[in-house]
Amino acid sequence: MPAHLLAASRRQFLLAAGAGAATAVTCRAYGDDRSSTEEVVYLLNDTHIGEHQPTDSPVPSHLRQAVEELVKREQKPACVLINGDLALKDGQPGDYRHLARLLKPMRDAEIDVHVTLGNHDNREVFFEVLAEDRAEVPAVKSRQISIVETRFANFYLLDSLQETMKTPGVLGAEQLEWLASALDDRAEKPAIIVAHHNPRLGGDPAHFPGGLVDSDALWRLLAGRKQVKAYLHGHVHHRALAAHKGIHIINNLAISYVGNPAKSTTGWTIARLTADGMTMQTRTTDAKHAWHNEIERLVWRS
């Protein structure tokens, strides 16, 4: 299951409860305020943290900016999701140690962070460095997958890492079988699928070659399960919305860098979940950018 950089007190609770072998980790809104009509989840993509990046270079500075904003929020998020490509290039041990240091203020603030892996990550190295957060019994052998349960939706965190430094991603038959079973077991609540790679459908054709190889098999599984409302991905370092067979496909900004600054920028997303949909607020690292604080409202399919 993906690493869960849990706040220290909750990590100890889970270990004491024997949850290390579970396939689901439950995170709840700060203070467990059941009277609220919305729940906040922070979405970050593509941190690309490197051990030797200068302190003042944009990549670690952008992540520090997001972390600082997040921990100062009056309404703490239910959790934070970081969707792949955590490491700079090929998943060196020092990259993950540096990432852990940058995320430490969130742990100290009792905010849970859940991550997926991308094509610039190394699965084995990642869990060697962050061994205390690794599940002892993965749901699917050699895949890091889990379910993060919030009040208004279940997030299914998938492992699309096929091979470090190989651009396309793949889920594979065993992971898809697990996903189908997990969705069927939780059909009563909206489901949001989270994986690093973009699907090769419903979006910009220029991004298809580097995306998810088994996109068609995934969508056959998702389309008929009406609880599935959205698919979140990173990988392309841009921002876009699309849909396929009624399922929203959401490409949020990368926090590290962009391939073409004339067309995109860096930042993160504040997702506000409600009973019937999700509002996404774009936060750009440049407060003067036209996208800064733009809001998009998504309504779930029925």
Residue pairs with C-beta under 8 A, 6 or more apart in sequence:
1 23
1 25
1 135
1 138
1 139
1 144
1 145
1 146
1 157
2 114
2 115
2 116
2 117
2 144
2 145
2 146
2 157
2 159
3 114
3 115
3 126
3 127
3 130
3 133
3 134
3 144
4 11
4 25
4 112
4 113
4 114
4 115
4 133
4 146
4 148
5 100
5 103
5 106
5 107
5 112
5 113
5 114
5 115
5 130
5 133
6 14
6 25
6 107
6 112
6 113
6 133
7 106
7 107
7 108
7 109
7 110
7 111
7 112
8 107
9 110
10 110
10 112
11 132
11 133
14 20
14 25
19 25
20 135
20 136
20 137
21 135
21 136
21 137
22 135
23 139
23 145
23 146
23 147
23 182
24 146
24 147
24 148
24 149
25 112
25 114
25 146
25 147
25 148
25 149
26 148
26 149
27 78
27 79
27 112
27 114
27 148
27 149
27 150
28 78
28 150
28 151
29 36
29 39
29 40
29 76
29 77
29 78
29 150
29 151
30 75
30 76
30 77
30 78
30 110
30 111
31 76
34 151
37 274
37 275
38 152
38 272
38 273
38 274
38 279
39 78
39 150
39 151
39 152
39 272
39 273
39 274
40 73
40 75
40 76
40 77
40 78
40 270
40 271
40 272
40 273
41 77
41 78
41 79
41 80
41 81
41 150
41 155
41 271
41 273
42 66
42 70
42 77
42 79
42 80
42 81
42 268
42 269
42 270
42 271
43 80
43 81
43 83
43 232
43 252
43 268
43 269
43 270
43 271
43 280
44 63
44 66
44 80
44 81
44 82
44 83
44 252
44 255
44 268
44 269
45 82
45 83
45 84
45 85
45 196
45 233
45 234
45 235
45 237
45 252
45 253
45 254
45 255
45 268
46 83
46 84
46 85
46 118
46 234
46 235
46 237
46 254
46 255
46 256
47 59
47 63
47 82
47 85
47 86
47 99
47 255
47 256
48 59
48 85
48 86
48 87
48 88
48 89
48 120
48 254
48 256
48 257
49 59
49 60
49 63
49 86
49 87
49 88
49 95
49 98
49 99
49 102
49 256
50 59
50 87
50 88
50 89
50 92
50 94
50 95
50 98
51 88
51 92
51 93
51 94
51 95
51 97
51 98
52 94
53 59
53 60
53 88
53 98
55 61
58 256
58 257
58 266
58 285
59 88
59 256
59 257
60 98
60 102
62 255
62 256
62 266
62 267
62 285
63 102
63 255
63 256
64 102
65 285
66 255
66 268
66 283
67 102
67 103
67 105
67 106
68 105
69 283
70 77
70 80
70 106
70 109
70 111
71 105
71 106
71 108
71 109
71 111
76 109
76 110
76 111
77 111
78 150
78 151
79 111
79 112
79 113
79 114
79 148
79 150
80 106
80 111
80 112
80 113
80 114
81 113
81 114
81 115
81 116
81 148
81 155
81 157
81 194
81 232
82 113
82 114
82 115
82 116
83 115
83 116
83 118
83 194
83 195
83 196
83 232
83 233
83 234
83 252
84 115
84 116
84 117
84 118
84 119
84 121
84 160
84 161
84 195
84 196
84 197
84 234
84 235
85 118
85 119
85 120
85 121
85 196
85 234
85 235
85 254
85 256
86 95
86 96
86 99
86 115
86 117
86 118
86 120
86 121
86 126
87 95
87 96
87 99
87 120
87 121
87 122
87 126
88 95
88 120
89 120
89 165
90 120
90 122
90 164
90 165
91 120
91 121
91 122
91 123
91 125
91 126
91 164
92 122
92 125
93 125
93 128
93 129
96 125
96 126
96 129
96 130
97 129
100 129
100 130
103 113
106 113
107 113
114 146
114 148
114 155
114 157
116 144
116 157
116 158
116 159
116 160
116 194
116 195
116 196
117 123
117 126
117 144
117 159
117 160
117 161
117 196
118 160
118 161
118 169
118 196
118 197
118 234
118 235
119 161
119 162
119 163
119 164
119 165
119 166
119 167
119 168
119 169
119 196
119 197
119 235
120 164
120 165
121 161
121 164
122 164
123 142
123 144
123 159
123 161
123 164
127 134
127 144
135 146
138 144
138 145
139 145
139 146
139 178
139 182
140 159
140 174
140 175
140 178
141 174
143 159
143 172
143 174
143 175
144 159
145 156
145 157
145 158
145 159
145 175
145 178
145 179
146 157
147 154
147 155
147 156
147 157
147 182
147 186
148 154
148 155
148 157
149 155
149 189
150 273
151 273
152 189
152 190
152 273
152 274
152 275
153 189
153 190
153 191
153 192
153 229
153 273
153 278
154 186
154 189
154 190
154 191
154 192
155 192
155 194
156 179
156 182
156 183
156 191
156 192
156 193
156 194
157 194
157 195
158 171
158 175
158 179
158 193
158 194
158 195
159 171
159 175
159 195
160 169
160 170
160 171
160 195
160 196
160 197
160 212
161 169
161 196
162 168
162 169
162 170
162 213
167 209
167 210
168 197
168 209
168 210
168 211
168 212
168 213
169 195
169 196
169 197
169 211
169 212
169 213
169 235
170 212
170 213
170 214
171 179
171 195
171 212
171 214
171 217
171 218
172 214
173 217
176 214
176 217
176 218
176 221
179 193
179 221
180 221
180 225
183 191
183 221
183 225
183 227
183 228
184 225
186 227
187 225
187 227
188 227
189 227
190 227
190 229
190 300
191 225
191 227
191 228
191 229
192 228
192 229
192 230
192 231
192 232
192 278
193 222
193 228
193 230
193 231
193 232
194 231
194 232
194 233
195 212
195 231
195 232
195 233
196 233
196 234
196 235
197 210
197 211
197 212
197 233
197 235
198 207
198 208
198 210
198 211
198 212
198 233
198 235
198 236
198 249
198 251
199 211
199 212
199 215
199 218
199 219
199 231
199 233
199 244
199 249
200 208
200 209
200 211
200 212
200 213
200 215
200 216
201 208
201 215
201 216
201 219
201 244
202 242
202 243
202 244
202 247
202 249
203 240
203 242
203 249
203 251
204 236
204 240
204 242
207 235
207 236
210 235
210 236
211 235
212 218
219 244
219 245
219 247
222 228
222 231
222 245
222 247
223 245
223 246
223 247
226 301
226 302
228 247
229 247
229 248
229 277
229 278
229 300
229 301
230 247
230 248
230 249
230 250
230 278
230 298
230 300
231 247
231 248
231 249
231 250
232 250
232 252
233 249
233 250
233 251
234 251
234 252
234 254
236 251
237 253
237 254
237 256
237 257
237 258
237 259
237 264
238 251
238 253
238 254
238 258
238 259
238 263
238 264
239 251
239 252
239 253
239 264
239 282
239 291
240 251
241 248
241 249
241 250
241 251
241 296
241 298
242 248
242 249
242 251
243 249
246 301
247 301
248 298
250 280
250 298
252 268
252 269
252 280
253 264
253 265
253 266
253 267
253 268
253 269
253 282
253 284
254 266
255 266
255 267
255 268
255 285
256 266
257 266
258 264
258 265
258 266
265 284
265 285
265 286
265 289
265 291
266 284
266 285
266 286
267 282
267 283
267 284
267 285
267 289
267 291
267 292
268 283
269 280
269 281
269 282
269 283
270 280
270 281
270 283
271 278
271 279
271 280
271 281
272 278
272 279
272 280
272 281
276 299
276 300
277 297
277 298
277 299
277 300
278 297
278 298
278 300
279 295
279 296
279 297
279 298
280 295
280 296
280 297
280 298
281 293
281 294
281 295
282 291
282 292
282 293
282 294
282 295
282 296
283 292
283 293
284 291
284 292
286 292
